[in-house]
C-alpha cells in the first residue's frame, strides 16, 4: 500500500493515536447522553414540544456566538482552550447527573444548562477540530479528518448501545455521569499531545501593547477580520454555497427516505432501519476513501455534491425498495467523501492565525441552514410528495452547481487583445486567476 495515500497515515503519529482514542471515548459519552436526553425532557415535562425547544436552545448559541467563539480559539492557546472547554462540559454533565439523581432538575434549569452547553460548544468545536489538525503535517490533514469521521461513527454506535444499557441498569443520571467522565478523560489527554514534525503551528498572539511593523496579522484577533476574510475568499464562499444548497435540498435522508420508504414503497419501520444501516455503512466507506485525499479542492466538493444530487434524483424514481437500497449506498459514500474534502479545505485554506474565526463563521452559517433545511424540505414534500422532493431537490442542487461551474469558467476566460509595439503585434499574457 502507498503509505502516502493510506487513509490511516495520520495514525502513525503517536499523539494522533491518543487523540483518536480520546475522541472515541468522548463521542461515546456524548451519544450515550443524547440517547437519554430527549427521554429525560419528556419525563420532566411530558411535552414533545419542550423536547424540540431544548434542542433549539442548545443550538441557538452556535447561530449567534460562533464568530466570537472562533475568535477566542485564535486568541487563546489551542491546547489550553480545548482542555478547559472539555472540563467545563464535563462539569455541566456532572451537575446534570447530580440534579437528576436528587430530583432537582426542572425545565428552567434544564434549559439554562442547555444554553450554557451551547455557548461552550461554540469554543470547544473549532478548538478540538483544529487541535487534531495541529498534530499532523498539512498533507495528512485529510487522513486526520477521515479518521475523525470514523471515530465519530464508531462512538455514536457504541454510545447509543451503552446508553440503553446504562439507563436500564443504572438510571438516567449514570449516563450523564459517564459523559462527564469522558470529557475529563479528553481534558487529561490534551496536555500530553505533541505536534508532529512539519505540522502547522498556531501563531502566538502578540502581547498587549506590543508593536510590530504594519501590525502583523497574527496580532489582529478581531471577529471582523475573520468575517471579512471569509467573505472575500471566493473558494470559501463557493464552498458555503455548495454545502448550504446540498444541506437544504438534499442530505436530510432521515426525513425524505423515511417518507419514501413508509409511503410510496409501502415499507415499515424495519425497512427504514435497513436504509439507515446502509447509510451508516456508506458513511464509513466514504470516510475511509476521503481520508486518502491529499489536497482536495472546492471543485472536487462541487463535483461530488452534484453526483450525489443526481443519485438522489434517480432514487426518487425507485420502483422498489431493493432498487432504493442499491442507490442509497453510493449516495452515502459520495456525501461522506464530499464532507471530508470540504472540511479539509475549510480547515487548511485560511492562514493559521485565522482558522478559528473562519470555523466560527462556518458554525453560524451551517447552523442557519441546518435550522432552515428540515422545514423547507418538509414544505417541499407537502407540495410534491417524497418522490417529488427527492427529484426536484436533486435537480436544484445539480443545476445550481452546474451554473456555478459555467459562470466561473466564463469569468476566467481571457480574450487576447492585440496591441502595437512598434511594428510588432503582441498579445499580452493572460491574467492570472485563483483556482478554487
N, C-alpha and C positions, 0 to 999 in steps of 0.2 A: 504494500500500500504506500502511496505517496504521502509521506508524513506531513508535507507542507499543505496538503489539502484534506487531511484526515479531519472528520468532524470532531474528533476528541483531542485535537492537538493542544487545546488550551489546558487540558488536564495534565500535561507534562510538567506544569509549574506547580510546585508544592502548595503555595498559597491559594492558587485557584482551586485545587482539590479540596482544601479546607473550606474555602468559601462556598463551594458547591454543596458540601455536606451540611454546612450551616444553613444554607438556603433551603435545602430539603427539609430539615427539621423545622425551620420557621414556616415554610409553606404548609407542612403537615399540620402544625399547630393552628395556623390561621384558618385552614379549611375545616379543621375539627370544630373551631369556634363558630364559623359561618354555618356549619351544618345544623347547629342547635340554636343559633341566634334568632332566626325567624320564629322557631317554636317558642322560644322564651318570650318574645314580644306578644305572641298570641296568648300565651299563658297569663301574662300580666294584664293585657288589655282586652283580649277576646275579639280584637278587631283586625281584619286583614288590611284595612286602610292604614292603621297605625304601623303595621309591618313595612308597608311601602314608604311611609313617611320617615321611619327610622333610617332606611337605606338612603333616601334623598338627603336627609340631614347630614349623613356621613359623607355623601358625595359632594354636597354644596361647596365646602371649602376649596375643593380642587378647582371648581369653576371660578372662584373669586380670589383665591390666595396663592395659586400655583406660581405666579410670577414672583411673588415675594419669597416663597419657599425656594425657588430656583436661585434667586439672588443670594439667599442665605447659604446655599450649598457652594456657590462660587466664593463667597466671602470667608467662610469658616473652613478649617482643615477637614478634609473629606472623611478621614477615618474617625475623628472625634465626633463629627456631626452624625455619621451613621450609627456609631456606638451609643451616643446619647439618645437619639431618636428611638432606637430599638429598646433601650432601657425604659424610656417613657411609655412606649406602647406596652411593654411588659407590666409596668406599674398599673396602667389602666386595666389590663386583663386581670391582674390580681385583685384590684379594687372591685371590679365587677363580680369576680368569684366570691369575695367576702360578702358583698351585698346580697348576692343570690342565696348564699348559704344561711345568712342571717334573716332573710326575708325582708330586707330593707330597700329593695330595688323597686322603684315606681317609674311611671312613664316619663316624668320630668327628668329624673336623674339619668335614666337610660338615654334620653335624647341629648342631654348635656355631655355624657360620656361619648356618644356617637360623634357629636360635633367636635370635641377635643381630639378624638381619634383622627377625624378627617383633617384637622389643622396640622397635626404632627405628620400625617402621611404626605402632605404637600412638601415636606422637607425630606422625609425618610425615603420616598420613592426615587427621586433623582439622585440622592446621596448614595443609596445602595446600588443603583444601576451603574453609576459612574465609577464607584469603588471597584466593582467587578472588572470593568474595562481597564482601570488603572493597574491591574495586576498583570496584564499581558501586553505584548507588543501590538501595535496597530493592526498588523496583518492577521493576528489571531483573535481580534475582537469578534468577528462573525462566529467563530467557534465558541467563544465565551457566551455570546447571546443565545446561540443554539443550545448549548448545554444548559443554560439558564431556563430555556423553554421546556426542555425535557425534565429538569428538576421540578419546575412548576407543575407540570402534568403529573409526575410521579407523586409529588407532595399532595396534590389535590385528591388523587385516588386514595392514597394512604390516609389522609386526614378525614375524608368523608367516611371511610370504613371505621377508623378509630373513633370518630365522633359518635357513631351509633352505638358502638360497644361501650364507650365511656359513659354515655348517658344512661344506658340500660343498667349498668352495674354500679356506677359511682355517682351519677347525677349530673345535672347541667353545670353546677359550679366547678366540677372537676375538669370539664372541657375548657373553661376559661382559665383555670389554674395551669393546665397543661400548655395552653397557648402562651401564658406568661413565662413559663419555664423555657419555652422555645425561643422567645425574644431575648431572654437573658443569656441563653447559650450563644446566640449570634453576637450579642454585645461583648461576650467574653472572648470570642474568637478574633474579632476585628483588630485588637491591638497587636496581635502576633502576625498579621498579614504583611508581606513584603512584596513590592512590585518586582517583576522580572526585568532582566536586562533589556533595555530598549523600549520599555513601557513609557507612555507619555505621562509626565508628572504634572500634578496640579500646580498652577502658578501661585507662588506665595503672595498673598495680599500685601500691599505696601503699608508700612507703619503709618499711624496717624501723624500728620504733619510732615511726612517725608515728601520731598520734591524730586521729580525725575524729569528729564528732558522731554518736553512735549506731553507730559502727563501720560505715562505709559498705560496701555490698555488694561494691563493686569491690575492697576490701581483703581480703575474706574469700575466700581461694582454696582452701578445703578441699575434698577429694573428697566428703565427706559432704554439703556444701551442694548440689553438683551432683546427687547421687543423690536427695536429698530433694526438690529442685525437680522433677525428672523424675517421681518417684512421686506428687507432689501436683498435678501438672498433668494433668487428665483428658484433654485432647486429645492429649498425648504418649503417655499410657498407651494410649489408644484407637488411636493410630497404630501403636504397637508391637504391639498385639493383631491389628490388621488385617494388617499386614505379616508378622507371625510365622505366623499361620494360613495365609496365602497361600503363604509360603515352604515350609511343611512339606507341605501337601496339594496344592499346585499349583506352577506355575512351573518345577519341575525337569523341563522338557520334554526335555532331552537324555537323560533316563532313561526317562520314560514314553512319549514319542513314538518313541524308538528301539525299545522293546519292541513298541509297537503296529505300527509300520511293518514291522519284520522278522518279526513273529509273525502276528497275525490278518490283516493286509493283505498278507502274503506278498511284501513288498518286500525289497530288498537294501541293501547299504551305499550304493550310489548314490542310492537313493530317500531314505534318511535324510539324505544330503548335500544333496539338494534341499530337504528340510524345514528343515535348518539354514540354508540360504541364505535361504529365505523368512522364517525367524525373524529373521535379521540385518537383512534389508530392512525388516521391520516395526518392528524396534527403532529403526532410523534414522528412519523416518517418525514414529514415536511421539515421539522426542526432539525433532524439529522442531515437532510440534504442542504438546508440553509446554512448549517454550520460548516459546510465545505466551501462556502463562498470566501473570497479573499477581499475583493474590493467591489462590492455591489454598488449599483447606481440607481438613481431615481428612474431612469429609463427602464431598467430591469423590473423595478417595483411596478411601474405602469403596465408593462407588458404582461406580468403575472396577474395583475388585477384585472386586466382586460380578458385574459384567458379564463380566469375564474368566473368572470361575468358571463362569458359565452357558455361555459359549462352550466352555469345557473339557468340560462335560457333553455338549454336542452333538457335540464332536469325538470323545468316547468312543464314540458310536454311528455314526461314519463308516462307510458301507458300502463305500467305495472310497478309494484313495489320492488321486484327483482331488478328491473332496469334502473330504478332510482338508486338502489344500493350500489350498482356498478358506477354510477356517476358521482355519488357522494364522496367516495374515497379520493379521486383526483381533485375534487373541489376543495377538500380539506388540506390536501398536500400543497396545492398551489397557494392557498391562503396562508399556510404556515410559513412556506418559503418566502412569500412576499412580506410577511410580518418581520421575519428575521432580517431580510435585506433592508427594509425600511428603518428598523431600529438601529441597524449598523450605520446607515447614512446619517440618521438623526444624531447619534451619539459620537460620531467621529468627524463630521463635516465642520462644525464650529471650532474656533480656537479653544484651547484647553481652558482658558480663563472665562469663557462664555458658555460652556456646555451646561452648567446648572440652570442658567437663565433660559437657554433655548429649550431645555426639557420642561422648564416651568411654563413657557408659552405653549408648548405642546400639551402639557397637562390641562391647561384651561381649554384649549381648542378641542382636544379629544373628549373631555367631559361634556362640552356643549353638544357635540354631535352624538355622543353616547346617550344623552338625555333626549335628543330630538329624534334619533333613529327609530326606536320602537313605536312611538305614536305615529310618525309619518308612515311607517311600513304598515301599521295596523289600519290606518285610513286607506292606504292603497289596497289592502286586502279586502276591506269593506266594499270598495268600488269595483275591483277587478277580480276578486277571489284569490285563492292561494296560487293557482297556476298563473293568473294574470300578473300578480305581484312579482313572482319569480321572473317571468319573461320580460315584463316592462322594466323592472328594476335592473336586470342584467343588460338590457339594451341601452338604458340610460347611462349605466357605468361605462360600457364599452364605447358608446357613442361619444361621451364626454372625453374619455381618454384619447380616443382616435382623433377628435377635433383638436385636442391639446397638442398631439404629435404633429398634426398638419400645420397648425399655427406656428409652432416653434420652428418647423422646417422652413416655412416661408420667411420667418424673421431672420434666420441665419443665412439665407441666400444673399450673396453679394453680387451685384451686377457690375462687371468691369467697365470702367469708363476710360476711353482713350484720351490721353492728353498729349499735347505737343511739347516737346522739349528740343528746341532747335528744329531739325528736320526729321527727328525720330519719334514715332508714335510708341508710347509705352503704356502698359496697363498697370495701375497701382496694385500693390499687394492686397489680397482680400483681408478685410477687417477680422481681427481675432474675436472669438466668441467663447464664452464659458460653457463648457459642456455640463449638462445636468447629470 
